[in-house]
Structure formats: structure tokens, C-alpha cells
Amino acid sequence: MYFRALHTLLNKVWNEGTILAEISRLETQLTPVVVADPWYATAKDWDGNRADFATSLNLLRHFVESRRSEIQIIIDNPPNGENLLAIERKQNKASRFGPHYKNNSINSKGNKNITQQQIEGWINYFRTVSEQEIYEAIQSQKFRALSLEIKEGILNQAEELKLNPVAEKIKKNLEK
């Protein structure tokens, strides 16, 4: 029943275009106010880096764009009674926007799909941000926590797409 309701909400309520348009509308209205706020000049994000309104909005956009596929994986592969508690613990530890729900009841093909989705999500994000934001993302705790397989997948795809600033920064990160 829960998964049917989730499926209905996903297909009848969740509309990425509408949500993204609202984020853009709010960005237009809020940017002048945020930039003018003296607190903003010294604000820090959760990792202790300088807070950046545009980066935060891009992370939010990335969340909106990737959420449908993440939820669909959950609907298609519902947890069973044995792994429900473990999944709940993992969800509680997950970062606010970050990569992403992992369901241990999924077969290896499902895990591959999740890995590929994470790689594509990062690549899509890197395509839309400045070099400074790329640097900050690669230095973030969320990126550092990614598996080597995912980092290498992002690097390979960045090289394939000739996203040179991304590839260079990931190579330096992997050398550490």
C-alpha cells in the first residue's frame, strides 16, 4: 500500500519542471536579498566551507532532477523484512542531498544501475557549475565519501565528455 501511494505521488504530484521553475523563481527574488545580507559574507556550509547560495541551489536542483529515479528504484525493489532496519539506519546516516539510497535487497544489476545513476548525477551537476564550484564539490565530504568505483566512473565520463576541469580535479583528489 505504501509503495502504491508512493508510485501515485511520484506520477501525479512530483513534477520536476514545476519544482525547478519554482526554484528559479525564488532564486531570482532571493539572490539580491541574500547577497546584500552581511551575514552571508561569513556564512559557512555544513562542511565548514564558505556558503554559496548558487551552489546550494544547484545541489537542490540536482536533488530534484535525480529524485524520481531514486524513488523508482525503491518502488521497483521494495525492502523485505530482513533488511528493513538496516536500510532505515543507512537512510538516517545519508547526507541531505547526497548519493543516494542504496537498497541491499537489489541484485547486482540494480546496484550497477545505482552506481551509474550516481555517476550521471555528479556529471550532470558538474556540467552546470563554475570551476570554483567543481573544486568545492570535489573537496566536499560527500564526494570524498564516494566509493573508488564511483569516483573512477565520474573521472572516465568526465574525460569522455572533455570536462577537463572536472577530470583534472578528480585526478588530483584520487592521488591523495
C-alpha positions, 0 to 999 in steps of 0.5 A, spaced: 500 500 500 505 504 501 509 503 495 502 504 491 501 511 494 508 512 493 508 510 485 501 515 485 505 521 488 511 520 484 506 520 477 501 525 479 504 530 484 512 530 483 513 534 477 520 536 476 519 542 471 514 545 476 519 544 482 525 547 478 521 553 475 519 554 482 526 554 484 528 559 479 523 563 481 525 564 488 532 564 486 531 570 482 527 574 488 532 571 493 539 572 490 539 580 491 536 579 498 541 574 500 547 577 497 546 584 500 545 580 507 552 581 511 551 575 514 552 571 508 559 574 507 561 569 513 556 564 512 559 557 512 556 550 509 555 544 513 562 542 511 565 548 514 566 551 507 564 558 505 556 558 503 554 559 496 547 560 495 548 558 487 551 552 489 546 550 494 541 551 489 544 547 484 545 541 489 537 542 490 536 542 483 540 536 482 536 533 488 530 534 484 532 532 477 535 525 480 529 524 485 524 520 481 529 515 479 531 514 486 524 513 488 523 508 482 528 504 484 525 503 491 518 502 488 521 497 483 525 493 489 521 494 495 525 492 502 523 485 505 523 484 512 530 482 513 533 488 511 528 493 513 532 496 519 538 496 516 536 500 510 532 505 515 539 506 519 543 507 512 537 512 510 538 516 517 546 516 516 545 519 508 547 526 507 541 531 505 542 531 498 547 526 497 548 519 493 543 516 494 539 510 497 542 504 496 537 498 497 541 491 499 535 487 497 537 489 489 541 484 485 547 486 482 544 489 476 540 494 480 546 496 484 550 497 477 544 501 475 545 505 482 552 506 481 551 509 474 545 513 476 550 516 481 555 517 476 550 521 471 548 525 477 555 528 479 556 529 471 550 532 470 551 537 476 558 538 474 556 540 467 552 546 470 557 549 475 563 554 475 570 551 476 570 554 483 564 550 484 567 543 481 573 544 486 568 545 492 564 539 490 570 535 489 573 537 496 566 536 499 565 530 504 560 527 500 564 526 494 570 524 498 565 519 501 564 516 494 566 509 493 573 508 488 568 505 483 564 511 483 569 516 483 573 512 477 566 512 473 565 520 474 573 521 472 572 516 465 565 520 463 568 526 465 574 525 460 569 522 455 565 528 455 572 533 455 570 536 462 577 537 463 576 541 469 572 536 472 577 530 470 583 534 472 580 535 479 578 528 480 585 526 478 588 530 483 583 528 489 584 520 487 592 521 488 591 523 495 
